[in-house]
Amino acid sequence: MSISSRLKPVIISGKEVLPIIEGGKGVSATNGHSSGAFAKSGAVGTFSGVNADSFDAAGNIVPQIYRGTTRRERHEELITYGIEGGVTQAQIAHELSGGEGRIHINVLWEMGGAQRVLQGILERTKGMVHGVTCGAGMPYKLAEIAAKYNVYYHPIISSMRAFRALWLRSYRRVAHLLGSVVYEDPWLAGGHNGLSNSENPENPEDPYPRVVELRRFMNEVGLKDTPIIMAGGVWYLRDWEHWLDNPEIGPIAFQYGTRPLVTKESPVPEAWKQKLLTLNEGDVLLNRFSPTGFYSSAVRNTFLKELEARNERQVAYVTAPDKERHMVVPFPFGPRKRPIYMMEEDFQNAEKWLEEGFDEPLKSPDSTLVFVSKEKAAEIHKDQVDCMGCLSHCRFSNWKDYDDFTTGKKPDPRSFCIQKTLQDIAHGGPVDNNLMFAGHNAFNFKNDPFYSNGFIPTVGQLVDRIMTGD
């Protein structure tokens, strides 16, 4: 029996669709055009609700320029941009879908003002958006919001334990609108990854037993007919044939985040698409540089290599000599050259870095010094000052989107402004000098004969190809 005959439609957000889901992805990497095309093909399209683009009367993208003089003022501007952009992309997707498939919106729970942005979009897109996909945190209030607007919700989790916590605290009260549970492989997915402190980033685990564990719990609480969506590491469905018609897995669909980037309807710039077509295995790095504090997976380009090098040029220090820890060598720091103290080996490294031109040591929240050039220090400082509050908690700028609006920690120079770099790469900035999220199987673009001679398919062609098992 061919795999295409075994790929059964699933009920997602109240409608029977192909078992193919477009991954949401962040800033402008999916939009109304890509998600509308997926829905029109009978699958599920997902547009990003993270700082989505809106347009002026002439059809030009409205640049997200911030004029507020304080972070809180700029944060309010960001929320307005986010709502307007999300409404715009929902309208485009709805129109292009022709009533086929389903349209979902994807939001990161840890984005700044997430609840306000999501509710602002749903308030103005009734009947256009059928489901909300949400990860990057523990979105307990997602069910409550879904109930308010009568849409389905699709939490993204990376373990049964995470889903169980969400279910017991909140989701069991709105079980009828739980459209699916998205299991996202924390080692293979692109973007932010859900690795817990108990999981080894260098020791990937087989998703099968983890999803079986999730299904067992879902069956126990009456969710045996609720689909699981497998996300992260999915390329050829023939590799997942043992998951089909499998009572241990139950109703299953598959989410694609990386492959849809290289389609005609994908909104990412041509240079980004061409870069993906050239990647080799191992070119995507699982790292912990993100200002969210989460692990994330991105292409190991110049941008990421600079962060790796920056984090390696780091030494611990104390403000008074500590003989027990051998931190007794004085190092002059700051405009007044007041001494701080470090180990002899670290002092030698610091001297070497200074000679190499990394002559601006910056303090981190963990009592370390990070050595960068004066130019990089100025860039880091400017980005921190310009913060517009795009995350609920930002380790880079020390912003928090509620209460006293600060994390209470020093800004962390080992990270970066994620809003700045994602906006830049999505709108034509250099792909080598910006954060470029991708899943770990992106090397398949180079190996898959479907993409021979630089072929870039339409979404419809991609969906047809996926349904063959290839």
N, C-alpha and C positions, 0 to 999 in steps of 0.2 A: 504494500500500500504506500503510495507516495506521501511525502510529508504535507503537501498542499491539501490533500484530502483529509488529513488528520488535524489540521489547524482549524479548530472549531470557532465559530463566532462566540462572543461573550456579551453579556449584558453589562454595559458600562454606563453609569449615569442615566439609567432608565431606558436605554435603547440598545438593540443588538448591533454590534459593530465587529469589524475584523479585530483579531487579537493583537493589534499593533498600536502603540501609543507613541506619540511624539514627545520626547523629553522636553521639559519646559525651559531650562537653562536661564541664565540671568540676563544682565543688561543687553537688550536688543539682539540677542542671539536667536530668539524665535519671535515672531510677530504675527500680525493678523494674516499676512500673505502665506506664510509657511503653515500656520495652523489651519487656516481656511482650506488650503490644498489637501492637507491630511484628512480633514473631515469630509471634503468632497470625494475623496477616494474610499470612503466608507470606514475609515479608521478614526482615531481620536487625535485631534490637533490640540496643541497646548501652546498658548502664547505667554510670554513672560510678563508678569505684572511688576517687575522690578525696574523702576525708572524707564518705563516704556516710552517710545517716541510719540510725540504728537506733531501736528502739521499746521502751518499757517494757511491763509486763504489761497496762496499760490501753490500750495502743495509741497512746500519745502519743510524739512525737518526743523522744528523749533529747538535751537541750541539751549541746553540746560545751563544757563548762566545765572550765577547767584549774586544778588546785589545787596543782601542783608549784611549788616556790619557785625552781627553776632552769630554764633552757631545756632542759637535757637531761632533766630529770624531766617537763616538759611535753611534750617530744617523744615520750617513751615513752607518755604518755597519748594523744597524737595517733595513734600507730600502733595502739594498742588500739581507739580509736574507729573508725579506718579499717577495720580487719579486721572488727569486729563489724558495722559498717554495710554493708560490701561483701557479707558473708555474708547478711545480711538481705535486701538488694536482689536478690541472685542467687536466693534462695529464692522471693521474690515473682514475679520474672520467669519462673522455671521453672514455677511453678504456673499462672500466667496464660496462658502460651504454649500450653498444651494439647498439647505435643509438636510443634507446628508451627515452621517457620522455624528460626532460630538465635539464640542468646543470646551476646553478647560483653560483656566488661568492658573499659572504657577506663581507662588510667592514664597519667599524665604521668611520663616517666622522670625529670624534674627535680623531682618532688615529694619532700618529705622522707620518707625510709624507704621509697621506692617498692618496692624488691625485697622487703623484709620484709612490707609490706602485701599486695602481690600474692600472694606465696607463702602468706601466712596465709589469704587468701581462697580460693585454689585448693585448699588442703589440705582445706578443709571444704565444698567445693561440687563435688566430683567428680560428673560426669554432668549437672550443671546448667549449667555454663559451657562453651561450645564453642570460644571463641576469645578472644584478648587483643589489643586494639588499643592501640598505644602510640606516642606521639610526644613532642614537646617535649624534644628532645635526641637523642643517638645511642645507642639502647638495644641495645648489643652483646650483653648477656646475656639478651635476650628469648628467643632461640632455645633457649638452655640451660634456661631456666625452663619453656618450653613443652614441651620434651622430658621434663623431670622429671615433669610432670603430664599429659602426653599430650593437650595441647590445641593448637589451631592458633594461629599468631601472625600479626598483621597490622600491620607497621610503617608509621608515617606519615612520609612523606618529602616534600621539596619540590623534589628534583632527582635526576637519574640519578646524579650524582656521590655524593650522600649514600647512595643505596641500594647503589651499587657498593662503597663503603667498608664498609658493614655486611655485604654478601654475602661479600666477600673475607676479612674478619676473622672472621666468625662464622656467618652464615646458611647458607653452602654446606654446612656440616656437618649441618644439620637441615633440609634442603631439603624433605623430605616433609611437614613440618608448616607450611610457609609457605603460609598460607591465601589471602593476597592481598597486594598492595602498594598502600597508600593514597597516591595523589598528592594532596597538599593545596596548593591554589593559595596562594602566600605573600602575594599582594596582596589577595585577595578573601575568604578564609576568616575566620570569626569566631574569637575567642579568640586564643591565641598563634600567631604566624606564623613560618614557617621561612625568612625572608629571610637570605641570607648577606651578608657584607661586600662582596661583589663585585656585589650586585644593588641597583639603585636603587629605594628605596621609592616614589618619585614617578613611576616609569616601568614600569607593569605590562606583563608579557609575556604573549603568547598561550599558553595552556596546551597547545595542540595539539602544536607541535613539541617541547615539553619532554616530553610524555607519549610521543610517538613515539620520542624518544631513549631514554626509560626502557624502552619495549617492545623496542627493538632490543637493548639490553643483556640484558634478561631472556631473549629468544630465544637469544642467544649462549650463555647458561649453562644452557639447558635448561628454561626456565620459560615456554614459549610457551602452555601451558594454564592458567597461574596468572593469575587475574583482576587487572586494575588497577581500583582504585576511585577514581573522580574525586570530589574533595571541594573545596568552596570555590567559590562563584559559581554553584552549580547551583540552578535554580528550575524553569523549564519544560523538560522533556526534549525538546520539539520543537526547542529551540535547539541540541541536541546530536545531532541526527539524523545528521549526517555522521560521527559517531563509531561508529555502529552498523554491524555487518557490515563493518567496515573492517579489512583485514589489517594496516594500520600500527598500529592500536590494539589489536587482539586482543580477548579476552574482557574485557568492561567492565561495571562496575556504578557506581551513583551514590550518593554519600553526602549526606544532608541533615542539617545541624546547626540552621539557623535556623528553617526551616518547622515542624519538630515542636514548637518551643516554644509555638506557638499551636494546641494541640489540647486536647481534653477531658482526656486522660490526662497531659498535661504537668504536672510537679510545680511549675513556677514559679508564683508568686502571680498572681492576676488582674490586679493593677496592672501587672505586667511585660508580660503578654499585651496589655493594652489600650494600653500605650505603644508596643509594636511595631506595632500596627495604625495608628499615626499618623505613622510616620517618613517623611521625605522623602529623596530621593536626596542623598547627601552628609552625612547625619546620623551616619554611622558613620565614626570616625576611626582611621586607622592610626597608632599612636603607639609610643613607646619608654619609657613610664613604668613598665612592669611591673618588679617586683623580681627577676624571673628574668633580666633583661637582654635578653630577646627582644622583638621587635616584637609588638604585639597590636592587635586591632581591637575597638572597643567603641563604644557609643552616646555621642555628644558631648553629654553632659548636664552638670549643674552640677558633678558630681564630676570629670569629665574637664577641664572648663574651668578649675577651680581648679588642677589639676595643670599645665595649659598656662601659666596666669598665674604660678604659683609658679616654674616653670622659666625663665620670661622675666625674673623679678626675680633675676638672677644676675650676678655680676661675678667676674672673676679677681683673685687677690691673691697677693702674695709676702710673706715674713716680713722681708725686708731690701730697701732701695731697689734698683731695677734700672733704671739709666738707659738701657740699650740698648733695653729694652721700654717705656720711658716710664712705668714703674710706680714713681712716686716720691711720690705724694700720700699722706700718712699718714691712716689711718682708725682711730679707737680701737675696740678689740674686746675683748669679754669683761668679766668683773666688774672686772678691774684696769685696763681701758681701755689695754691695751698696744697700740702702733701696729702695724698691718700696712699694706701699701702697694698702691696700685692706680693705674690711669690716671686722669687728670683727668676724662674723660668718664664713666667708671664711678663716680667719686666723686660727681659731680653727680647721677647716677641714684640712687645710694645715699641721698643726702640727700633726694631727692624721695620715695623709698619710705618713709623714716623719717617724713617729714611726713604721709604718707598712712596711717600706722598700722601699717606693716609694719616694726615696730621691733625685731624679734628676728632678727639675722643668724645663720645656721647654717652651719657649715663642711661642705663636701662632700668626698668622697675625691679630687676632681680639682682641689683648691686653688681652689675658688670659694666665694663667700659667697652664700647663698640667703636672701632677705629675706621673712619671714613675720610674721604677728601673734603676740603672746604666747600667745593662745589656741591658734592652730594649732601653735606650737612645743611647747606643753605636750601637745597631742594626739599629735604626732609622737613626742615623747620617751616618752610612756606606751606607745604602740603598739610602739616598739622594745624597751622593757623587758619588755613582755608577750609577746614572741616565743615561739611554741611550736614553731618549727622545721618549718614546713609545706613548705619547699622544701629541695632538696639544697644550694643556694647562694642566699642572699638578700642582694641589694645594699642593701636597706632597713635590715636589722637587723644585717648582717655575720655571720649564722649560716651554718654549714656542718654537714652531718649526719654527719660522720665525722672521724677524725684528732683535731685539736685543737679542733674545733667552732667555728672562726672563719675567715672568709675572709681575715683579716689586713688588711682595709681598714677605713676609717672607715665607720660607718653612713651611708647616703645619704638626706638629707632631701628629695631631689627625687622619691622614689618613695613607696610606701605599703604598708600591711599588706594583702596580697591575701586572706589567710584571713579576716580580720575583715570586709572588705567583701563578699566572695562569700557568706559565711555569712549576713550580714545581709540582702542582697537576696533570697537564696533562701528566706528564712524570714519574708518580709513586711516587711522594712525599706524605706525610701523609695527608689523607683526613680531619682529624680533625684539623690540624694546618695550613690549607691553605684556601683561598677563594674558596668556592664551590657554584657556581651559580646554581640556580634551580628555576623553576616556583612554584607558591604557591599551585598548585594542585599535587605536587609530592607525597603527602601522598597516592594518589590513587594507587601507585605501591603496597602498603601494602594491600589495600582493593580490588583491581581488581582481580577477579579469574583467569584472563589470566596469571597472574604472580605467581600462586600458586606453592608452593614448590620450589621457587627461579627460576622459568622458565625464561630463557632469549631467546627471539625470534630472528629470522633473520629479516632483514628489510622487506623482502617479506612477511613473516608471519605477521609482524606488520601492513603493508599496508592492507593486506587481512582482518585482524581483525578490523581495523578502518573503513573499507568500510561496515562492517555489522552494524555499529552504535555503536558498543562496542569498 
